[in-house]
Amino acid sequence: MSLSTITQLVQLKVEYKVNPLGIDRDKPRFSWRMNSGEAEQYQTAYQLLVASDPVCLTAGAADIWNSGRVDSGQSAAVIYAGPALLASTRYYWKVIVWDKHNIPVHSGEGSYFETGLRSIDGITGWEGARWIAMEGKAPNSPGAPMLRKSVRLNGNVASARLYISALGTYKVHINGRVLGAADEHGNTVYELLPPGWSNYDTTVHYMTYDVTNYLVDQEYAVLGAVLGNGWYNSRISKGSRYYDEKGNGLALLAKLLITLEDGTTQVIVTDTGPGWKATDAGPYRETDIYDGEIYDATLEMNGWDQTQFNDSHWSKVKEHGFARNFPQAKVVSYKGDPARILDALDQHPQTVTVYKGTLHEGSGRNGRGEIGLVEQRRLPRADLLPVTLRPEEHVIFDLGQNMVGVPEITMKGRAGTRLSIRFGEILNDDSEGADGPKGSVYYANLRKAKQTAFYTLKGEPDRETYRPAMTFFGFRYVEITVVGGDSGLEIVELTGKVASSFMNQTGHIETSDADINKLFNNVIWGHRGNYLWIPTDCPQRDERLGWTGDTQLFANTALYNGDCQLFLENYMDILVDSRRTYGPDHASFTSTAPGFKLSNFYSRFRTGKGPVGQSGWADVGIILPWTVWQMTGDTTMMEEHYASMTAYMDWMYAQTGEQYKGPGSIGDWLGFQGTGNQLMSDVYYAYDAILMGEMAKVLHKNEDAAKFEALYLNIKEAFLKRYMSCDENGRVTVKSSIIEDPDDEFEDGIAVYRSVKEDDTQTALLWCLKLGLYAGDDQKQQLIRLLEDNIRNTPEFKAAHPDSTRVHYPENTLSIGFLGVNIIAPVLTDMGLAELAYSLLLQDQMPSWLYSVKNGATTIWERWNSYSAEQGFGNVGMNSFNHYAYGAVAEWMYKYMAGISPDPTNPGFKHILFKPVPDPERRITYVKGSYESLYGSILCGWELEENSFTCRISVPANTSATLYMPARSESELHSEEGLKPVVFGGGQAVYQVKSGHYTFVSKL
């Protein structure tokens, strides 16, 4: 076998997608992977060819672009440099790579990308399409609009593309079939709530679908759509520029471009001419993001999406006023990851409980009694279903996993029987915080969100199936009750259909500890549930907002967990829109995005007094581009949004000038130990300056880089004067108890969270150490000891700090909140306290990560104490059981425990740093970590056996790596491949390796 035949080019992508549609970027990015069976293989050069026809994909015939041979190892984010691309056009491409032997390797056939409409004004390329709505329908009147048009085709169809958007959400039907999309493997998948959520007054997304197989061998094209309120006409949008307090009318915008076999085209667009008809008399009676949907199957209109249907009694359509009201709004191709139903993650009942009424009322700690059990079937087995439900009975299905999506329920019953289907995350116990009898579903934390579906059966003689399509739910438990009709029903099957924009998991962690494995699994499920079109805080209560603090602190974990770059790029666009519309002085990034709700979550906005800043949240506009660059090596996000980033930095400076203070913050949210809000704002100001300096350098903005480096030094100097106190013996105290602005309502706290401010808090000490906010090594060592003492929380520490909140909690526990959670384990490890980082990870007493695991969690909780068997439920005003922020500890699990991290000087895993940190106490004896980078699979696994440490790594082709191998002496090192360390010292050996698989053994 020749060398060239064992090296292949795979994962050919444009804009990080395989064979994508709707690409509207002027200069798309190409990427590919080199897979090779030969060790130390790498790319020395590449040549990209783009053509209008696959037969032209040769160096001499490529009629669109031939890059020529480029001597470079780059294989990710290679930017197109050919002529302007045409709209609605398929382009074919291939890449030729020269390997280390200068042997060319050709990619396979079949790679292409298609452009979208290549416009943003909602007019150009749409060929007369208009936003249309049902004539005579008042906003918020009952019934979801259904629109349809039937058109005779002019010939046999060769291909067809649908470009479509909605003010609201849509469910599309074509010729009697529900529209699905094709995944990268060609399988049909179904989206939930397209086209997602944006700041509609500035940006509306359209989607592109290949609908060829819906029209081939058809005489007519029947295009139908059901419109749901989605985010556009929901109280989630209250106060937004696009929101009307009287209700927003829903609208559809579409262009169906059909290419016939004779080469001619036929176009169907949404307009007010003949053919388009609408009604609101269909089965979707109400739809809402928070409240759910009401579906009456007796009102289904069979054949409404087929040509023979009689729509003469339907209403006409009218042009919606959106384009007139918001003439500057852009209509752009959606570039992120849509929310899809992920069939492979279907959840099935683990327990079915039927109950009727309440027993023993007045008993138990809360006097609420317990459910009157009729029947309970435990554990999945063949006879778990069906279950018969009679009037006045309730059935609770426990899916065993807190998830986000919708149920799919198959049932049998009489026509007109009406069901209530409610969704919750946890069951009531007999604690004071419970909202029902023991064993019932807990709903109080939903606040004002009804999160309920109502379904009226049509009475099919065999069975009928219902799956909500115009809302989503966060749930583990499904409770069904007959609320209408005098008969029961039989539930034949129930499945939890998971929906998420996090579709491709790229990171995995496995350890010798089952609880840590469960924690990691909970992190994945929390991430999965809260990446739905945008990164939300929670999926169940009347919030579900794109909180920016959660986003920035979890972004690194997210990019390890999954292929989330495009998702975060789309969100960055939304952040910039929100900054310009809702941000203070139209310069600061916001607390949430998109929309107005809680976008300005700071004291002065709420009370007219106090600071205006949102540090820790607004800094997402700096941290997110930096994090994406580090994890992918792609500078696109920071290039495109550099002006917005510098505008935010300038705005912060304008607030305090040469005081070099941050603009204000709500502080270390939900931390058990209170840290002054101004201190938190100052450390984020310093962090932003550091990151901006690094990004300015890589963008060759050297003057800016020097400016930001100087800014950091000024902030540091002011910080040390303000917060670093030394007594006559040189003993350091970080004055994190300082309340800078007594008018800041968040210093005292609000109803859902209050804390007592203290000096030397965990979060304050962590940030000082992370950012170098200390004067000299002596201060640094003192800060390390203060941090260690605080965390260890020994009886001696408690005796010396009787007024600290730490006296109420066990040793080796957390007191951090949101703004400390992603840095505590990394900082401890970097400061030589890996044993303490592991002790925190393995702690299962509250507050800790494993406390929720110990109490049955299947996702990450919002609070350290969201629930406890001893104290019951946390503050009902804000208590989610699916909140991904605290899952940011997984970043440390990847980088330190598994030891896989990018090289900051060569980002994107082109050069990999392996720095595995074993547990010094040997409580964890093995770890297996993997990450699918843009270059290929990276693996690092280690195991401890007595005093022997074995580490196995895999380095993908076209990359290199540095391994920092723990070892007590150089003489006790062994490499199965015969490699020698380039450096030994400080208890570790340093190896430089190229692609391949390696095993190393040392003594510890």
RODO-460578 format. One record per residue (C-alpha): x, z, y; residue in one letter. Coordinates in steps of 0.05 Angstrom, whole numbers, padded with zeros to 5 digits, always signed. Example, Ala and Ser with C-alpha at 12.3 -4.5 7.8 and 13.67 -1.06 7.14 Angstrom:
% residues 2
+00246+00156-00090A +00273+00143-00021S 
This chain:
% residues 1004
+00000+00000+00000M +00028-00019+00068S +00033+00031+00124L -00019-00005+00165S -00072+00000+00110T -00070+00076+00109I -00080+00082+00183T -00150+00069+00209Q -00185+00071+00276L -00251+00109+00273V -00301+00141+00320Q -00300+00083+00369L -00341+00107+00428K -00361+00085+00498V -00380+00142+00544E -00369+00187+00484Y -00424+00154+00444K -00423+00106+00385V -00456+00040+00404N -00493+00069+00463P -00550+00038+00503L -00566+00046+00577G -00494+00053+00602I -00495+00049+00677D -00426+00075+00695R -00387+00021+00734D -00324+00034+00693K -00343+00061+00625P -00294+00104+00585R -00270+00083+00517F -00244+00128+00462S -00223+00123+00389W -00189+00164+00336R -00129+00147+00293M -00136+00171+00222N -00075+00164+00178S -00050+00184+00110G +00020+00183+00136E +00050+00246+00167A +00076+00244+00239E +00036+00182+00254Q +00021+00166+00327Y +00000+00111+00374Q +00053+00077+00416T +00008+00025+00451A -00063-00001+00453Y -00100-00064+00473Q -00174-00064+00490L -00216-00127+00483L -00287-00134+00511V -00328-00197+00499A -00398-00225+00505S -00397-00245+00431D -00362-00213+00372P -00329-00280+00355V -00291-00275+00420C -00257-00210+00403L -00188-00238+00398T -00131-00233+00448A -00139-00306+00467G -00214-00309+00471A -00239-00243+00500A -00282-00269+00557D -00298-00203+00592I -00235-00161+00591W -00168-00160+00557N -00127-00100+00577S -00064-00130+00549G -00016-00086+00511R -00011-00018+00545V +00047+00025+00523D +00011+00092+00519S -00012+00143+00468G -00077+00153+00505Q -00139+00144+00461S -00191+00183+00500A -00224+00168+00567A -00190+00100+00573V -00224+00069+00633I -00252-00001+00634Y -00216-00045+00685A -00251-00112+00677G -00301-00148+00721P -00368-00118+00742A -00415-00110+00683L -00483-00143+00683L -00549-00105+00674A -00585-00102+00607S -00527-00135+00571T -00494-00121+00505R -00418-00123+00504Y -00376-00123+00442Y -00308-00089+00438W -00250-00073+00395K -00183-00038+00402V -00115-00055+00373I -00066+00002+00366V +00008-00002+00351W +00031+00056+00308D +00099+00090+00307K +00128+00032+00267H +00102-00017+00319N +00053-00043+00267I -00014-00065+00298P -00077-00032+00271V -00144-00065+00287H -00210-00029+00293S -00267-00052+00250G -00324-00097+00270E -00391-00077+00299G -00373-00036+00361S -00413-00050+00423Y -00446-00019+00484F -00505-00041+00525E -00514-00031+00599T -00576-00004+00630G -00610-00031+00692L -00548-00020+00734R -00588+00005+00794S -00607+00072+00824I -00663+00055+00874D -00719+00050+00823G -00733-00022+00846I -00673-00067+00831T -00676-00091+00759G -00745-00060+00746W -00779-00127+00759E -00838-00099+00796G -00848-00036+00755A -00883+00019+00794R -00897+00092+00783W -00969+00091+00757I -01019+00146+00747A -01091+00152+00723M -01139+00134+00778E -01187+00189+00798G -01150+00245+00761K -01139+00308+00800A -01075+00347+00787P -01083+00403+00737N -01151+00378+00714S -01161+00384+00638P -01132+00331+00593G -01064+00299+00589A -01064+00227+00616P -01060+00173+00564M -01039+00104+00588L -01038+00038+00550R -01030-00036+00557K -01036-00091+00505S -01000-00158+00516V -00997-00219+00471R -00925-00237+00454L -00901-00306+00473N -00863-00317+00409G -00822-00284+00354N -00783-00225+00378V -00707-00224+00372A -00694-00159+00409S -00730-00111+00455A -00709-00054+00501R -00753-00002+00533L -00730+00030+00599Y -00776+00088+00614I -00785+00150+00656S -00839+00199+00674A -00857+00249+00727L -00872+00300+00674G -00855+00285+00601T -00876+00229+00556Y -00893+00215+00484K -00891+00140+00473V -00929+00099+00421H -00916+00025+00407I -00960-00015+00361N -00988+00046+00326G -00922+00082+00317R -00891+00141+00354V -00827+00121+00389L -00763+00149+00360G -00690+00138+00379A -00632+00119+00335A -00575+00167+00324D -00503+00145+00316E -00515+00134+00241H -00576+00090+00253G -00627+00142+00231N -00691+00150+00270T -00696+00216+00307V -00748+00243+00354Y -00738+00272+00422E -00775+00330+00451L -00799+00328+00524L -00761+00267+00550P -00735+00251+00602P -00718+00325+00612G -00712+00364+00677W -00678+00345+00742S -00686+00354+00817N -00739+00301+00819Y -00737+00294+00895D -00665+00270+00890T -00655+00245+00818T -00702+00222+00763V -00674+00200+00696H -00696+00141+00655Y -00683+00131+00581M -00666+00068+00542T -00691+00052+00472Y -00681-00004+00423D -00753-00020+00404V -00740-00085+00367T -00768-00062+00301N -00833-00040+00335Y -00846-00111+00356L -00817-00156+00302V -00870-00194+00264D -00923-00171+00313Q -00972-00213+00352E -00981-00163+00407Y -00941-00110+00443A -00983-00048+00453V -00947+00003+00496L -00979+00071+00502G -00957+00138+00531A -00983+00208+00534V -00959+00248+00594L -00946+00322+00594G -00935+00368+00653N -00865+00387+00630G -00823+00419+00684W -00849+00373+00739Y -00919+00403+00743N -00905+00474+00721S -00897+00539+00757R -00824+00537+00735I -00818+00488+00794S -00855+00530+00845K -00820+00524+00913G -00781+00462+00894S -00782+00405+00945R -00818+00361+00895Y -00871+00412+00877Y -00940+00412+00908D -00976+00479+00905E -01040+00441+00890K -01007+00409+00830G -00965+00348+00818N -00998+00286+00791G -00963+00257+00731L -00936+00186+00729A -00902+00134+00685L -00849+00083+00701L -00830+00032+00648A -00801-00036+00635K -00805-00068+00566L -00754-00125+00563L -00767-00171+00504I -00719-00226+00483T -00752-00279+00440L -00718-00320+00385E -00718-00381+00430D -00676-00344+00481G -00730-00334+00533T -00752-00265+00556T -00818-00231+00566Q -00825-00170+00609V -00880-00117+00610I -00878-00066+00667V -00920-00009+00692T -00961-00036+00750D -01031-00036+00779T -01048-00106+00756G -01095-00123+00699P -01084-00091+00631G -01062-00020+00645W -01117+00031+00629K -01117+00107+00627A -01159+00166+00603T -01153+00241+00599D -01205+00250+00545A -01154+00254+00489G -01133+00313+00445P -01080+00343+00490Y -01124+00387+00534R -01070+00430+00567E -00994+00427+00567T -00945+00475+00599D -00871+00493+00591I -00886+00568+00594Y -00955+00573+00565D -00955+00522+00508G -01008+00470+00494E -01081+00463+00474I -01094+00408+00424Y -01163+00388+00400D -01157+00342+00339A -01231+00326+00342T -01215+00286+00405L -01163+00242+00373E -01174+00168+00386M -01156+00129+00324N -01122+00064+00340G -01113+00077+00414W -01042+00051+00408D -01062-00014+00373Q -01088-00079+00401T -01158-00077+00372Q -01175-00012+00407F -01232-00018+00458N -01208+00013+00523D -01264-00015+00567S -01289+00055+00582H -01220+00078+00604W -01202+00086+00678S -01158+00041+00719K -01089+00062+00741V -01062+00070+00811K -00993+00072+00842E -00967+00142+00847H -00942+00166+00915G -00875+00190+00890F -00834+00131+00916A -00867+00137+00984R -00857+00212+00988N -00785+00211+00964F -00757+00142+00983P -00685+00166+00974Q -00695+00192+00904A -00650+00158+00853K -00674+00132+00786V -00613+00134+00741V -00598+00124+00668S -00594+00190+00631Y -00523+00202+00609K -00528+00270+00576G -00551+00292+00508D -00627+00291+00500P -00665+00346+00464A -00680+00322+00394R -00716+00350+00333I -00660+00366+00284L -00691+00357+00216D -00629+00382+00179A -00641+00451+00210L -00713+00460+00188D -00730+00534+00181Q -00778+00557+00127H -00816+00623+00119P -00779+00680+00088Q -00838+00727+00090T -00913+00717+00099V -00955+00776+00121T -01031+00776+00126V -01063+00834+00162Y -01130+00855+00191K -01139+00907+00244G -01098+00970+00256T -01090+01031+00212L -01072+01103+00231H -01083+01094+00305E -01052+01152+00342G -00997+01160+00291S -00924+01144+00299G -00878+01157+00359R -00920+01113+00404N -00989+01127+00376G -01003+01053+00363R -01009+01059+00287G -00992+01002+00241E -01021+00936+00219I -01075+00937+00165G -01037+00901+00111L -01078+00853+00068V -01021+00816+00033E -00947+00806+00040Q -00903+00757+00003R -00828+00767+00009R -00769+00721-00001L -00773+00646-00006P -00802+00622-00071R -00847+00565-00095A -00911+00605-00089D -00899+00631-00018L -00950+00581+00007L -01006+00563+00012P -01038+00623+00043V -01112+00632+00057T -01132+00660+00126L -01202+00689+00136R -01238+00705+00200P -01211+00767+00235E -01146+00763+00196E -01077+00747+00223H -01019+00716+00186V -00947+00726+00208I -00894+00678+00184F -00822+00704+00189D -00775+00645+00190L -00715+00690+00184G -00681+00657+00244Q -00694+00662+00318N -00698+00589+00339M -00722+00541+00392V -00769+00483+00380G -00839+00476+00353V -00875+00491+00288P -00902+00438+00241E -00963+00465+00206I -01002+00431+00150T -01070+00461+00137M -01140+00450+00108K -01204+00473+00141G -01271+00454+00170R -01276+00411+00232A -01281+00452+00295G -01243+00512+00268T -01197+00535+00324R -01131+00569+00315L -01088+00611+00360S -01014+00602+00345I -00969+00652+00379R -00893+00659+00379F -00848+00719+00383G -00776+00740+00369E -00783+00809+00338I -00833+00855+00305L -00860+00919+00335N -00836+00986+00309D -00865+01053+00328D -00821+01063+00390S -00846+01075+00460E -00830+01005+00482G -00873+00971+00429A -00934+00932+00452D -00974+00934+00388G -00980+00969+00321P -00920+00973+00276K -00910+00908+00239G -00944+00865+00291S -00907+00814+00334V -00876+00838+00398Y -00897+00796+00458Y -00885+00841+00519A -00817+00809+00535N -00851+00742+00547L -00877+00771+00612R -00928+00722+00640K -00911+00665+00593A -00968+00655+00543K -00923+00617+00495Q -00984+00599+00453T -01012+00537+00421A -01086+00528+00406F -01107+00477+00354Y -01176+00454+00336T -01181+00423+00266L -01213+00355+00256K -01231+00372+00184G -01192+00321+00144E -01216+00326+00071P -01145+00330+00044D -01102+00363+00097R -01079+00354+00169E -01014+00368+00204T -01001+00393+00275Y -00935+00392+00312R -00936+00409+00387P -00903+00354+00428A -00913+00376+00501M -00878+00444+00502T -00827+00485+00466F -00822+00556+00441F -00769+00609+00428G -00787+00646+00364F -00773+00674+00296R -00844+00696+00281Y -00907+00652+00282V -00974+00688+00284E -01036+00648+00268I -01107+00672+00279T -01174+00638+00273V -01207+00646+00341V -01263+00595+00336G -01309+00576+00280G -01341+00618+00225D -01296+00598+00168S -01224+00609+00148G -01172+00559+00129L -01115+00547+00082E -01045+00540+00110I -01009+00493+00062V -00941+00490+00095E -00906+00515+00157L -00837+00492+00181T -00797+00511+00243G -00773+00446+00274K -00710+00461+00313V -00700+00424+00379A -00635+00422+00417S -00588+00380+00459S -00531+00412+00419F -00531+00364+00361M -00461+00357+00335N -00425+00421+00317Q -00349+00412+00325T -00324+00484+00315G -00327+00531+00256H -00301+00601+00244I -00300+00638+00178E -00268+00706+00166T -00263+00759+00112S -00314+00801+00149D -00388+00784+00135A -00411+00816+00200D -00363+00775+00242I -00386+00713+00206N -00458+00732+00223K -00438+00743+00295L -00408+00673+00298F -00470+00644+00267N -00511+00680+00320N -00468+00650+00374V -00482+00580+00347I -00557+00592+00343W -00558+00622+00413G -00521+00562+00440H -00566+00514+00402R -00629+00547+00428G -00608+00548+00501N -00579+00478+00508Y -00645+00440+00516L -00637+00385+00568W -00602+00437+00612I -00566+00501+00595P -00620+00554+00600T -00615+00629+00600D -00671+00640+00551C -00723+00598+00515P -00784+00643+00511Q -00805+00682+00574R -00829+00656+00641D -00759+00639+00663E -00721+00588+00620R -00677+00570+00680L -00609+00538+00686G -00572+00601+00707W -00503+00579+00730T -00466+00644+00715G -00485+00639+00641D -00463+00566+00642T -00394+00578+00672Q -00374+00636+00628L -00398+00602+00564F -00374+00532+00578A -00308+00539+00541N -00343+00567+00480T -00395+00511+00484A -00341+00457+00484L -00310+00488+00422Y -00377+00496+00387N -00402+00426+00399G -00395+00357+00428D -00423+00380+00495C -00383+00341+00547Q -00438+00292+00567L -00489+00349+00569F -00445+00387+00618L -00429+00325+00658E -00503+00314+00668N -00512+00386+00688Y -00455+00381+00739M -00493+00324+00772D -00554+00369+00775I -00512+00425+00805L -00488+00380+00861V -00559+00358+00876D -00581+00430+00878S -00523+00449+00923R -00544+00397+00974R -00617+00415+00971T -00622+00490+00959Y -00552+00519+00968G -00536+00563+01029P -00517+00517+01086D -00525+00460+01035H -00453+00476+01016A -00454+00532+00964S -00472+00520+00893F -00534+00557+00870T -00552+00612+00821S -00598+00566+00781T -00606+00491+00776A -00647+00448+00777P -00705+00468+00821G -00717+00523+00872F -00737+00582+00829K -00684+00637+00835L -00634+00586+00860S -00615+00634+00916N -00609+00699+00879F -00573+00739+00931Y -00589+00797+00976S -00598+00762+01043R -00645+00710+01016F -00688+00764+00983R -00688+00817+01038T -00659+00785+01100G -00600+00833+01096K -00534+00835+01058G -00487+00780+01035P -00505+00708+01025V -00457+00692+00967G -00470+00683+00893Q -00400+00692+00865S -00395+00689+00790G -00454+00641+00790W -00440+00590+00846A -00368+00585+00821D -00394+00543+00764V -00380+00484+00811G -00306+00499+00805I -00300+00529+00735I -00341+00476+00698L -00299+00415+00719P -00235+00454+00704W -00260+00475+00635T -00283+00405+00616V -00215+00378+00637W -00177+00429+00596Q -00219+00417+00534M -00223+00341+00538T -00166+00318+00582G -00217+00277+00621D -00211+00284+00697T -00275+00246+00712T -00318+00305+00730M -00269+00335+00779M -00254+00267+00810E -00327+00251+00821E -00345+00319+00849H -00281+00339+00884Y -00314+00333+00953A -00369+00381+00932S -00318+00429+00904M -00276+00430+00966T -00338+00437+01009A -00356+00500+00971Y -00285+00527+00980M -00289+00512+01055D -00357+00546+01059W -00330+00609+01027M -00272+00611+01076Y -00321+00602+01134A -00359+00664+01112Q -00302+00714+01120T -00244+00674+01148G -00177+00711+01147E -00207+00772+01116Q -00201+00731+01053Y -00262+00762+01021K -00311+00727+00976G -00381+00713+01004P -00416+00765+00960G -00444+00771+00890S -00497+00805+00849I -00439+00834+00810G -00423+00845+00737D -00494+00834+00714W -00519+00882+00660L -00452+00918+00655G -00459+00990+00633F -00404+01011+00681Q -00418+00990+00753G -00366+00949+00790T -00371+00937+00865G -00404+00871+00880N -00355+00852+00934Q -00296+00863+00887L -00328+00815+00838M -00337+00764+00893S -00264+00771+00914D -00237+00761+00844V -00278+00698+00835Y -00254+00672+00902Y -00183+00682+00878A -00199+00649+00811Y -00229+00589+00846D -00167+00582+00889A -00122+00582+00827I -00165+00530+00791L -00172+00486+00852M -00096+00487+00860G -00087+00463+00789E -00139+00408+00795M -00113+00384+00862A -00044+00376+00830K -00069+00334+00773V -00108+00291+00822L -00045+00282+00863H -00075+00317+00923K -00011+00355+00938N -00030+00380+01007E -00094+00410+00979D -00056+00440+00921A -00009+00476+00969A -00068+00499+01011K -00103+00530+00952F -00040+00563+00926E -00031+00594+00995A -00104+00615+00995L -00095+00652+00930Y -00035+00690+00957L -00075+00710+01019N -00134+00732+00977I -00087+00772+00933K -00055+00807+00992E -00122+00825+01021A -00148+00848+00953F -00090+00895+00942L -00100+00927+01010K -00174+00934+00999R -00178+00958+00927Y -00110+00980+00900M -00098+01053+00916S -00034+01091+00900C -00026+01167+00906D +00037+01202+00925E +00063+01195+00854N +00051+01121+00852G -00009+01128+00807R -00055+01068+00814V -00130+01068+00821T -00172+01005+00827V -00227+01024+00876K -00282+00986+00841S -00333+01037+00865S -00329+01011+00936I -00396+00988+00963I -00374+00939+01017E -00443+00924+01045D -00496+00979+01042P -00549+00927+01058D -00535+00891+00992D -00595+00907+00950E -00557+00889+00887F -00507+00946+00898E -00561+00997+00883D -00593+00949+00835G -00663+00921+00824I -00716+00941+00775A -00688+00904+00715V -00617+00927+00724Y -00583+00985+00760R -00513+01014+00751S -00471+01070+00780V -00408+01044+00813K -00342+01072+00786E -00268+01064+00797D -00224+01032+00744D -00281+00997+00708T -00265+00953+00650Q -00287+00890+00687T -00246+00905+00749A -00184+00921+00709L -00192+00858+00667L -00196+00812+00727W -00137+00845+00761C -00095+00832+00699L -00121+00762+00687K -00107+00738+00758L -00044+00777+00772G -00077+00820+00825L -00025+00875+00824Y +00041+00889+00859A +00098+00889+00809G +00106+00904+00736D +00096+00979+00744D +00026+00969+00771Q +00012+00919+00716K +00032+00969+00663Q -00010+01022+00695Q -00070+00976+00696L -00060+00961+00623I -00060+01035+00606R -00121+01048+00649L -00158+00992+00613L -00136+01016+00545E -00157+01088+00560D -00225+01065+00586N -00240+01025+00523I -00213+01075+00473R -00257+01127+00508N -00227+01186+00471T -00252+01257+00478P -00193+01269+00525E -00214+01210+00568F -00285+01235+00572K -00262+01305+00590A -00220+01276+00646A -00278+01232+00671H -00341+01275+00663P -00380+01234+00715D -00366+01167+00683S -00420+01130+00645T -00369+01124+00589R -00383+01195+00567V -00449+01171+00538H -00418+01120+00491Y -00372+01120+00430P -00299+01103+00427E -00277+01030+00427N -00340+01004+00461T -00355+00955+00517L -00378+00972+00587S -00373+00901+00614I -00430+00856+00635G -00435+00781+00643F -00374+00773+00686L -00327+00808+00639G -00351+00785+00571V -00310+00722+00564N -00245+00752+00588I -00240+00820+00556I -00213+00801+00488A -00165+00747+00515P -00137+00794+00568V -00128+00850+00518L -00091+00804+00471T -00048+00775+00526D -00029+00846+00547M -00006+00864+00478G -00069+00900+00456L -00093+00855+00400A -00109+00915+00357E -00157+00939+00411L -00189+00870+00417A -00203+00871+00343Y -00230+00942+00347S -00280+00919+00399L -00299+00859+00357L -00310+00902+00296L -00346+00958+00331Q -00420+00963+00311D -00441+01020+00355Q -00474+01006+00421M -00450+00974+00466P -00415+00923+00423S -00424+00853+00395W -00439+00876+00325L -00492+00926+00348Y -00543+00870+00351S -00519+00843+00284V -00528+00913+00254K -00599+00914+00282N -00619+00848+00250G -00604+00798+00305A -00599+00724+00287T -00581+00702+00358T -00544+00735+00416I -00584+00785+00457W -00589+00788+00533E -00571+00861+00536R -00524+00904+00495W -00585+00948+00483N -00642+00897+00479S -00666+00937+00419Y -00643+00998+00380S -00676+01035+00323A -00665+01099+00361E -00689+01079+00430Q -00733+01019+00415G -00739+00959+00462F -00699+00948+00525G -00727+00939+00595N -00788+00896+00585V -00779+00863+00653G -00718+00825+00627M -00704+00829+00553N -00690+00765+00516S -00669+00764+00443F -00639+00694+00451N -00590+00693+00509H -00523+00660+00496Y -00479+00691+00550A -00450+00748+00509Y -00432+00698+00455G -00374+00676+00499A -00331+00721+00456V -00326+00661+00409A -00277+00630+00458E -00228+00685+00438W -00245+00675+00365M -00225+00602+00369Y -00164+00610+00414K -00134+00675+00389Y -00164+00696+00323M -00162+00625+00295A -00106+00606+00342G -00131+00537+00364I -00123+00521+00438S -00106+00462+00483P -00040+00460+00520D -00056+00474+00594P +00000+00427+00614T -00026+00371+00568N -00102+00383+00564P -00152+00356+00515G -00114+00375+00451F -00066+00316+00458K -00016+00372+00448H -00043+00432+00409I -00022+00504+00415L -00029+00544+00351F -00025+00618+00367K -00059+00656+00311P -00064+00730+00324V -00077+00770+00260P -00110+00838+00261D -00052+00888+00265P -00094+00938+00226E -00110+00886+00172R -00185+00899+00176R -00194+00824+00175I -00151+00793+00121T -00166+00719+00130Y -00191+00671+00182V -00207+00597+00176K -00217+00559+00240G -00230+00486+00254S -00245+00442+00314Y -00263+00369+00318E -00225+00346+00380S -00228+00277+00411L -00165+00262+00370Y -00190+00288+00303G -00196+00350+00260S -00153+00409+00279I -00149+00466+00228L -00115+00533+00229C -00125+00585+00175G -00088+00647+00158W -00090+00703+00107E -00057+00771+00100L -00036+00798+00033E +00002+00863+00037E +00058+00847+00086N +00056+00772+00075S +00024+00726+00128F +00008+00655+00108T -00014+00604+00160C -00039+00533+00145R -00049+00483+00200I -00072+00411+00205S -00052+00367+00263V -00089+00301+00272P -00054+00234+00281A -00032+00216+00351N -00023+00289+00371T +00032+00341+00367S +00031+00416+00365A +00070+00479+00377T +00060+00536+00328L +00074+00607+00348Y +00083+00640+00280M +00081+00716+00277P +00141+00742+00239A +00183+00805+00237R +00249+00769+00223S +00275+00698+00221E +00304+00708+00152S +00236+00721+00123E +00205+00656+00147L +00187+00600+00099H +00159+00530+00112S +00135+00491+00051E +00155+00428+00089E +00225+00454+00102G +00216+00460+00178L +00259+00506+00220K +00237+00543+00282P +00264+00518+00348V +00260+00588+00377V +00254+00658+00347F +00243+00721+00387G +00192+00773+00407G +00163+00777+00337G +00147+00703+00331Q +00178+00637+00309A +00163+00574+00348V +00156+00508+00311Y +00146+00439+00340Q +00107+00393+00294V +00074+00325+00294K +00013+00303+00255S +00005+00327+00184G -00012+00388+00142H +00035+00448+00142Y +00041+00516+00109T +00083+00573+00135F +00095+00642+00107V +00125+00703+00141S +00130+00778+00133K +00095+00824+00182L 
